Amino acid sequence: MKTYQPTASELASLSMLMIQRYEAERGKEVSRLRISRSTLKRLAIRDRLRDSIIEEWIDIMSLEHNWVTFIHDEEFLLIKSEATQSWTKIASKRCDDIIKRLRKGDSSAISDVENEIVFGSEPDDDWEVES
């Protein structure tokens, strides 16, 4: 008997079932989570995840299930779309001076940007992990 490999849409359904079962097990709703590449490969019944199935899975998770997905190293970071509604929205007006210089052909504006940036520390480790 040949192994059945779920489509991207079916992979999204499996992912949602996994999330919902996790929520039921923990007794709480989650708005953000991480899924390892190995977990997604296991759900997909694949040794290798092709870019095309990942891209389609990401689209389906967003459009049909309202989960925004980011790829980071060997993980997929997911956040519920509605959880982003309270996020601060910023506008490009804070960079109007740089934009004006770039539009005039002043490439040295980029050096000024790099000199002004203060690089931050490592990201927080408060994301829930479950494989």
PyMOL commands that set and color helices and strands:
alter all, ss='L'
color gray80, all
select helices_A, chain A and resi 8-26+37-44+51-63+81-86+92-103+108-116
alter helices_A, ss='H'
color red, helices_A
select strands_A, chain A and resi 32-36+67-72+75-80
alter strands_A, ss='S'
color yellow, strands_A
deselect
rebuild
show_as cartoon
